[in-house]
Amino acid sequence: MSDQAQADSHSDSLCSSQVRGGRHLLVLSSAGKPIFSLQHGDETSVADLAALVAAIVSFVQRGGDEIRHVRAGATSLAFLVRGPLYLVASSSCGDTVPYLSRQLAALHAQLL
């Protein structure tokens, strides 16, 4: 098993016991409408989160830049913007940004 596969497997086992606050995947439109959410609460909180993410991505894009990741305390967020789709992964399990980015790329490939 490669070092990366071992690290990914270790990361999976760290998060497997966490019900809340572990990993979250979110796909939304550029208009801020949630399309898909994995491991999150009720519809209202998902809609609120989607609107917040769309606002952040739009703000950064207006400045001529592209948001790729954010770290806030123990939580990492990775972003993947593909046309009108915004994909976001968050983790408070110690997952690396490259790992979260690979998860988003795989999710995007599944959507296509």
Backbone as JSON Lines, residues from 0, in Angstrom:
{"i":0,"aa":"M","n":[0.85,-1.18,0.0],"ca":[0.0,0.0,0.0],"c":[0.89,1.24,0.0]}
{"i":1,"aa":"S","n":[0.58,2.21,-0.85],"ca":[1.38,3.42,-0.94],"c":[1.23,4.25,0.34]}
{"i":2,"aa":"D","n":[2.18,5.16,0.51],"ca":[2.12,6.05,1.69],"c":[0.85,6.88,1.68]}
{"i":3,"aa":"Q","n":[0.45,7.36,0.48],"ca":[-0.76,8.17,0.39],"c":[-2.0,7.35,0.72]}
{"i":4,"aa":"A","n":[-2.06,6.12,0.23],"ca":[-3.21,5.25,0.52],"c":[-3.28,4.94,2.01]}
{"i":5,"aa":"Q","n":[-2.11,4.74,2.64],"ca":[-2.08,4.49,4.08],"c":[-2.57,5.71,4.84]}
{"i":6,"aa":"A","n":[-2.14,6.89,4.41],"ca":[-2.57,8.13,5.08],"c":[-4.07,8.31,4.92]}
{"i":7,"aa":"D","n":[-4.6,8.05,3.72],"ca":[-6.03,8.17,3.47],"c":[-6.81,7.18,4.32]}
{"i":8,"aa":"S","n":[-6.31,5.95,4.44],"ca":[-6.97,4.93,5.24],"c":[-6.98,5.32,6.72]}
{"i":9,"aa":"H","n":[-5.85,5.86,7.19],"ca":[-5.75,6.31,8.58],"c":[-6.75,7.45,8.82]}
{"i":10,"aa":"S","n":[-6.83,8.37,7.85],"ca":[-7.76,9.49,7.97],"c":[-9.2,8.99,8.03]}
{"i":11,"aa":"D","n":[-9.54,7.99,7.21],"ca":[-10.88,7.41,7.23],"c":[-11.2,6.82,8.6]}
{"i":12,"aa":"S","n":[-10.24,6.12,9.21],"ca":[-10.51,5.49,10.5],"c":[-10.63,6.53,11.61]}
{"i":13,"aa":"L","n":[-9.92,7.65,11.49],"ca":[-10.04,8.71,12.5],"c":[-11.44,9.31,12.51]}
{"i":14,"aa":"C","n":[-12.04,9.44,11.36],"ca":[-13.34,10.08,11.24],"c":[-14.51,9.11,11.37]}
{"i":15,"aa":"S","n":[-14.28,7.83,11.25],"ca":[-15.38,6.88,11.18],"c":[-16.24,6.88,12.44]}
{"i":16,"aa":"S","n":[-15.66,7.22,13.57],"ca":[-16.42,7.19,14.81],"c":[-17.14,8.51,15.1]}
{"i":17,"aa":"Q","n":[-16.87,9.53,14.31],"ca":[-17.48,10.83,14.56],"c":[-18.79,10.95,13.8]}
{"i":18,"aa":"V","n":[-19.84,11.32,14.5],"ca":[-21.13,11.49,13.86],"c":[-21.29,12.92,13.39]}
{"i":19,"aa":"R","n":[-20.97,13.9,14.22],"ca":[-21.06,15.3,13.84],"c":[-19.67,15.9,13.87]}
{"i":20,"aa":"G","n":[-19.47,16.86,13.02],"ca":[-18.22,17.59,13.03],"c":[-17.09,16.9,12.31]}
{"i":21,"aa":"G","n":[-17.33,15.73,11.73],"ca":[-16.29,15.0,11.01],"c":[-16.07,15.58,9.64]}
{"i":22,"aa":"R","n":[-16.55,14.9,8.64],"ca":[-16.42,15.34,7.25],"c":[-17.77,15.79,6.72]}
{"i":23,"aa":"H","n":[-17.7,16.7,5.78],"ca":[-18.92,17.16,5.12],"c":[-18.58,17.5,3.67]}
{"i":24,"aa":"L","n":[-19.38,17.0,2.75],"ca":[-19.26,17.34,1.34],"c":[-20.51,18.1,0.93]}
{"i":25,"aa":"L","n":[-20.33,19.15,0.19],"ca":[-21.44,19.97,-0.26],"c":[-21.22,20.36,-1.71]}
{"i":26,"aa":"V","n":[-22.26,20.18,-2.52],"ca":[-22.25,20.64,-3.9],"c":[-23.38,21.66,-4.02]}
{"i":27,"aa":"L","n":[-23.06,22.81,-4.6],"ca":[-24.07,23.84,-4.75],"c":[-23.89,24.54,-6.09]}
{"i":28,"aa":"S","n":[-24.92,25.23,-6.5],"ca":[-24.85,26.0,-7.74],"c":[-24.22,27.35,-7.45]}
{"i":29,"aa":"S","n":[-23.79,28.03,-8.5],"ca":[-23.21,29.36,-8.32],"c":[-24.24,30.34,-7.78]}
{"i":30,"aa":"A","n":[-25.52,29.99,-7.88],"ca":[-26.59,30.82,-7.32],"c":[-26.78,30.56,-5.83]}
{"i":31,"aa":"G","n":[-26.04,29.61,-5.28],"ca":[-26.14,29.32,-3.85],"c":[-27.17,28.28,-3.48]}
{"i":32,"aa":"K","n":[-27.7,27.58,-4.46],"ca":[-28.7,26.54,-4.2],"c":[-28.01,25.21,-3.95]}
{"i":33,"aa":"P","n":[-28.31,24.55,-2.82],"ca":[-27.69,23.25,-2.54],"c":[-28.17,22.19,-3.53]}
{"i":34,"aa":"I","n":[-27.24,21.39,-4.02],"ca":[-27.54,20.31,-4.94],"c":[-27.38,18.97,-4.25]}
{"i":35,"aa":"F","n":[-26.32,18.86,-3.44],"ca":[-26.02,17.61,-2.74],"c":[-25.3,17.93,-1.45]}
{"i":36,"aa":"S","n":[-25.65,17.21,-0.41],"ca":[-24.98,17.37,0.88],"c":[-24.81,16.01,1.52]}
{"i":37,"aa":"L","n":[-23.62,15.75,2.0],"ca":[-23.34,14.5,2.68],"c":[-22.84,14.8,4.09]}
{"i":38,"aa":"Q","n":[-23.51,14.22,5.08],"ca":[-23.12,14.36,6.49],"c":[-23.37,15.75,7.03]}
{"i":39,"aa":"H","n":[-24.57,16.24,6.85],"ca":[-24.91,17.52,7.45],"c":[-26.3,17.44,8.03]}
{"i":40,"aa":"G","n":[-26.7,18.44,8.76],"ca":[-27.97,18.45,9.48],"c":[-29.17,18.7,8.59]}
{"i":41,"aa":"D","n":[-30.09,19.46,9.11],"ca":[-31.37,19.68,8.44],"c":[-31.22,20.56,7.2]}
{"i":42,"aa":"E","n":[-32.3,20.61,6.42],"ca":[-32.29,21.34,5.16],"c":[-32.02,22.83,5.34]}
{"i":43,"aa":"T","n":[-32.52,23.42,6.4],"ca":[-32.33,24.85,6.63],"c":[-30.86,25.17,6.84]}
{"i":44,"aa":"S","n":[-30.16,24.38,7.63],"ca":[-28.75,24.65,7.88],"c":[-27.92,24.42,6.61]}
{"i":45,"aa":"V","n":[-28.31,23.44,5.78],"ca":[-27.6,23.2,4.52],"c":[-27.81,24.4,3.59]}
{"i":46,"aa":"A","n":[-29.03,24.9,3.51],"ca":[-29.32,26.05,2.65],"c":[-28.55,27.29,3.12]}
{"i":47,"aa":"D","n":[-28.49,27.49,4.43],"ca":[-27.74,28.62,4.98],"c":[-26.25,28.49,4.66]}
{"i":48,"aa":"L","n":[-25.71,27.27,4.83],"ca":[-24.3,27.03,4.54],"c":[-24.02,27.23,3.05]}
{"i":49,"aa":"A","n":[-24.9,26.75,2.19],"ca":[-24.71,26.9,0.74],"c":[-24.69,28.38,0.35]}
{"i":50,"aa":"A","n":[-25.58,29.16,0.92],"ca":[-25.62,30.6,0.62],"c":[-24.33,31.28,1.09]}
{"i":51,"aa":"L","n":[-23.84,30.9,2.26],"ca":[-22.6,31.47,2.77],"c":[-21.41,31.11,1.88]}
{"i":52,"aa":"V","n":[-21.32,29.85,1.48],"ca":[-20.22,29.4,0.62],"c":[-20.28,30.13,-0.72]}
{"i":53,"aa":"A","n":[-21.47,30.25,-1.31],"ca":[-21.6,30.95,-2.6],"c":[-21.15,32.4,-2.47]}
{"i":54,"aa":"A","n":[-21.5,33.03,-1.37],"ca":[-21.09,34.43,-1.15],"c":[-19.57,34.54,-1.02]}
{"i":55,"aa":"I","n":[-18.95,33.61,-0.31],"ca":[-17.48,33.64,-0.14],"c":[-16.79,33.43,-1.47]}
{"i":56,"aa":"V","n":[-17.23,32.41,-2.23],"ca":[-16.62,32.12,-3.53],"c":[-16.78,33.32,-4.47]}
{"i":57,"aa":"S","n":[-17.97,33.9,-4.51],"ca":[-18.22,35.05,-5.38],"c":[-17.35,36.25,-4.99]}
{"i":58,"aa":"F","n":[-17.21,36.48,-3.7],"ca":[-16.4,37.59,-3.21],"c":[-14.95,37.43,-3.67]}
{"i":59,"aa":"V","n":[-14.42,36.23,-3.52],"ca":[-13.03,35.98,-3.91],"c":[-12.88,36.1,-5.43]}
{"i":60,"aa":"Q","n":[-13.85,35.58,-6.19],"ca":[-13.79,35.67,-7.64],"c":[-13.86,37.11,-8.13]}
{"i":61,"aa":"R","n":[-14.66,37.94,-7.46],"ca":[-14.74,39.36,-7.85],"c":[-13.39,40.04,-7.68]}
{"i":62,"aa":"G","n":[-12.59,39.56,-6.76],"ca":[-11.25,40.1,-6.56],"c":[-10.24,39.56,-7.55]}
{"i":63,"aa":"G","n":[-10.7,38.72,-8.49],"ca":[-9.82,38.18,-9.52],"c":[-9.02,36.98,-9.06]}
{"i":64,"aa":"D","n":[-9.44,36.33,-8.0],"ca":[-8.71,35.19,-7.47],"c":[-9.62,33.97,-7.42]}
{"i":65,"aa":"E","n":[-9.06,32.85,-7.02],"ca":[-9.82,31.61,-6.88],"c":[-9.56,31.04,-5.48]}
{"i":66,"aa":"I","n":[-10.63,30.73,-4.76],"ca":[-10.47,30.16,-3.43],"c":[-10.19,28.67,-3.57]}
{"i":67,"aa":"R","n":[-9.18,28.19,-2.85],"ca":[-8.83,26.77,-2.91],"c":[-9.01,26.08,-1.57]}
{"i":68,"aa":"H","n":[-8.61,26.76,-0.5],"ca":[-8.81,26.16,0.82],"c":[-8.76,27.23,1.91]}
{"i":69,"aa":"V","n":[-9.34,26.85,3.05],"ca":[-9.36,27.7,4.24],"c":[-9.14,26.79,5.44]}
{"i":70,"aa":"R","n":[-8.39,27.27,6.4],"ca":[-8.21,26.54,7.64],"c":[-8.69,27.43,8.78]}
{"i":71,"aa":"A","n":[-9.57,26.9,9.61],"ca":[-10.09,27.62,10.76],"c":[-9.99,26.71,11.98]}
{"i":72,"aa":"G","n":[-9.0,26.95,12.81],"ca":[-8.77,26.07,13.96],"c":[-8.43,24.67,13.48]}
{"i":73,"aa":"A","n":[-9.19,23.69,13.95],"ca":[-8.95,22.29,13.57],"c":[-9.72,21.89,12.32]}
{"i":74,"aa":"T","n":[-10.45,22.83,11.72],"ca":[-11.27,22.51,10.55],"c":[-10.6,23.02,9.27]}
{"i":75,"aa":"S","n":[-10.55,22.13,8.28],"ca":[-10.04,22.48,6.95],"c":[-11.18,22.44,5.97]}
{"i":76,"aa":"L","n":[-11.2,23.41,5.07],"ca":[-12.19,23.45,3.99],"c":[-11.45,23.51,2.67]}
{"i":77,"aa":"A","n":[-11.87,22.68,1.72],"ca":[-11.3,22.7,0.38],"c":[-12.42,23.05,-0.59]}
{"i":78,"aa":"F","n":[-12.1,23.82,-1.6],"ca":[-13.08,24.27,-2.58],"c":[-12.65,23.82,-3.97]}
{"i":79,"aa":"L","n":[-13.63,23.46,-4.79],"ca":[-13.4,23.15,-6.19],"c":[-14.52,23.83,-6.97]}
{"i":80,"aa":"V","n":[-14.14,24.78,-7.82],"ca":[-15.12,25.51,-8.62],"c":[-15.01,25.01,-10.05]}
{"i":81,"aa":"R","n":[-16.09,24.45,-10.55],"ca":[-16.13,23.92,-11.92],"c":[-17.37,24.48,-12.6]}
{"i":82,"aa":"G","n":[-17.16,25.57,-13.34],"ca":[-18.27,26.21,-14.02],"c":[-19.3,26.69,-13.02]}
{"i":83,"aa":"P","n":[-20.56,26.3,-13.21],"ca":[-21.61,26.76,-12.29],"c":[-21.71,25.92,-11.02]}
{"i":84,"aa":"L","n":[-20.82,24.94,-10.85],"ca":[-20.85,24.09,-9.64],"c":[-19.74,24.48,-8.68]}
{"i":85,"aa":"Y","n":[-20.11,24.59,-7.41],"ca":[-19.15,24.8,-6.34],"c":[-19.18,23.54,-5.48]}
{"i":86,"aa":"L","n":[-18.03,22.92,-5.3],"ca":[-17.92,21.75,-4.44],"c":[-17.06,22.13,-3.24]}
{"i":87,"aa":"V","n":[-17.51,21.74,-2.06],"ca":[-16.8,22.1,-0.83],"c":[-16.7,20.86,0.05]}
{"i":88,"aa":"A","n":[-15.52,20.65,0.6],"ca":[-15.32,19.57,1.57],"c":[-14.78,20.2,2.85]}
{"i":89,"aa":"S","n":[-15.33,19.79,3.97],"ca":[-14.8,20.26,5.25],"c":[-14.48,19.05,6.12]}
{"i":90,"aa":"S","n":[-13.48,19.22,6.96],"ca":[-13.09,18.14,7.85],"c":[-12.48,18.71,9.12]}
{"i":91,"aa":"S","n":[-12.88,18.14,10.22],"ca":[-12.25,18.46,11.5],"c":[-11.58,17.21,12.06]}
{"i":92,"aa":"C","n":[-11.24,16.29,11.16],"ca":[-10.64,15.0,11.53],"c":[-9.13,14.97,11.32]}
{"i":93,"aa":"G","n":[-8.57,16.08,10.89],"ca":[-7.14,16.08,10.61],"c":[-6.83,15.74,9.16]}
{"i":94,"aa":"D","n":[-7.86,15.66,8.3],"ca":[-7.62,15.39,6.88],"c":[-6.82,16.54,6.28]}
{"i":95,"aa":"T","n":[-5.94,16.2,5.35],"ca":[-5.15,17.23,4.68],"c":[-5.97,17.87,3.56]}
{"i":96,"aa":"V","n":[-5.58,19.06,3.17],"ca":[-6.25,19.74,2.07],"c":[-6.09,18.94,0.77]}
{"i":97,"aa":"P","n":[-4.91,18.38,0.46],"ca":[-4.83,17.56,-0.75],"c":[-5.8,16.37,-0.73]}
{"i":98,"aa":"Y","n":[-5.98,15.75,0.43],"ca":[-6.93,14.64,0.53],"c":[-8.35,15.13,0.25]}
{"i":99,"aa":"L","n":[-8.74,16.23,0.84],"ca":[-10.07,16.78,0.62],"c":[-10.25,17.18,-0.85]}
{"i":100,"aa":"S","n":[-9.21,17.73,-1.45],"ca":[-9.27,18.12,-2.86],"c":[-9.47,16.9,-3.76]}
{"i":101,"aa":"R","n":[-8.81,15.8,-3.43],"ca":[-9.0,14.56,-4.21],"c":[-10.42,14.05,-4.06]}
{"i":102,"aa":"Q","n":[-10.98,14.17,-2.87],"ca":[-12.37,13.76,-2.66],"c":[-13.31,14.59,-3.52]}
{"i":103,"aa":"L","n":[-13.06,15.88,-3.61],"ca":[-13.9,16.75,-4.42],"c":[-13.77,16.43,-5.91]}
{"i":104,"aa":"A","n":[-12.54,16.16,-6.36],"ca":[-12.34,15.8,-7.77],"c":[-13.07,14.5,-8.1]}
{"i":105,"aa":"A","n":[-13.03,13.53,-7.18],"ca":[-13.72,12.27,-7.4],"c":[-15.24,12.48,-7.42]}
{"i":106,"aa":"L","n":[-15.74,13.32,-6.52],"ca":[-17.16,13.62,-6.49],"c":[-17.6,14.31,-7.78]}
{"i":107,"aa":"H","n":[-16.79,15.25,-8.24],"ca":[-17.11,15.95,-9.49],"c":[-17.15,14.97,-10.66]}
{"i":108,"aa":"A","n":[-16.2,14.05,-10.7],"ca":[-16.17,13.05,-11.77],"c":[-17.43,12.17,-11.74]}
{"i":109,"aa":"Q","n":[-17.92,11.86,-10.53],"ca":[-19.14,11.06,-10.41],"c":[-20.38,11.83,-10.89]}
{"i":110,"aa":"L","n":[-20.38,13.13,-10.7],"ca":[-21.5,13.94,-11.13],"c":[-21.6,14.03,-12.65]}
{"i":111,"aa":"L","n":[-20.43,13.97,-13.3],"ca":[-20.43,14.06,-14.76],"c":[-20.79,12.73,-15.32]}
